[in-house]
Amino acid sequence: MRFSIYAVLALAGLVACNPTFNWRDVRPDGTRLALLMPCKPDKAQRIVPMAGLPTALHLLSCDAGGVTFAVSVLDVKDASKVVEALAQWQSVTLANIKSPPTLGTALKLPGLTSGGVMVKATGLRASGQAISSQAAYFAQGSQVFQAVMYADKMIPDVAETFFSGLKFE
């Protein structure tokens, strides 16, 4: 009996050393944005049509605990195109998960120059499986941002940590 208690305690210690959500500070290159991500993000870049122009999209993303976390930034080079880009990005994201247009709630983030909306939606993955998303859309100057989580089922505490970690430095 004594051996099994020690074995359980040792196993619990190993699990505690390897948390599912290992939060760390992340700063997308070329921005003043800082945020928390629960895993080491991979970097990617691609050209996307945004606000009528081909634009470089920079992405940081990772998966932890069955949740995909991503933060993306693009520079539309012209602050007058920010509102259009934010609306387009939200629309495309919802269409990608086959979700109807969804109204968001205000996102309070010091340093924003435009946007600041949080959108919660449910939809379908390409496989037809249900998916939940929560995304923040915001801008600073001509830089447009999206911070998003995708999961089978949203975990409120994890979403709170991810989105409350967004800040401009």
MOQUI-V241093 format. One line per field, one symbol per residue. ss: DSSP state (H for helix, E for strand, C for the rest). phi: phi as a letter, one per 20 degrees, with the letter a starting at -180 (. if undefined). psi: psi as a letter, one per 40 degrees, with the letter a starting at -180 (. if undefined). A space follows every 50 residues. Layout:
# MOQUI-V241093
ss=???
phi=???
psi=???
This chain:
# MOQUI-V241093
ss=CHHHHHHHHHHHHHHHHCCCCCCEEECCCCCCEEEEECCCCEEEEEEEEE CCEEEEEEEEEEEECCEEEEEEEEECCCHHHHHHHHHHHHHHHHHHCCCC CCCCEECCCCCCCEEEEEEEEEEECCCCCEEEEEEEEEEECCEEEEEEEE ECCCCHHHHHHHHHCCEEC
phi=.ffffffffffffffffcffdefbfccggmcefcbdceaffedbbbecfb lncfcfddcdbacblmdedbccbbdembgfefffffffffffffffdldf gcfddfdebgnfdanncdcdbcacfgfnffbdcbcdcabcmeedccdbcc bfbfdgffffffffefadd
psi=ddddddddddddddddegidgghihihhieiehiihieihiiiiiihihh feihihhhhhiihhfehhhihiiiheehdeedddddddddddddddefii hhiiihhhhheieibfihhhiiaiideeiiiiihihhiihbehhihhihh idhhhddddddddeehih.
